[in-house]
Amino acid sequence: MVFDAGIVGGGIGGTSTAYFLRQLFGKNAKIDIFEKKQVGGRLVTTNIEDNEIEAGGTLIHPQNMYMVNFTKLLGIFFPWI
């Protein structure tokens, strides 16, 4: 069985939905993300004076368990969480 999913929005909600659908359905899922600007939503890497800076989405609150768990799944760890 092939599962087709269309996700509107490429921010943290849309990209995490795509991630979890892929985990759930594997190669049996066809997943399309529709985003009018850039995937990542408010998360963006910008270049200032030849230095790459991570900007936007700068707050990850330790009580936001959805975000905390998602970062752990991706292997991203923060000292305050």
Sequence and secondary structure as in RCSB ss.txt:
>XXXX:A:sequence
MVFDAGIVGGGIGGTSTAYFLRQLFGKNAKIDIFEKKQVGGRLVTTNIEDNEIEAGGTLIHPQNMYMVNFTKLLG
IFFPWI
>XXXX:A:secstr
  EEEEEE  SHHHHHHHHHHHHHHGGGEEEEEE SS TTTT EEEEETTEEEEES     TT HHHHHHHHHTT
   TT 
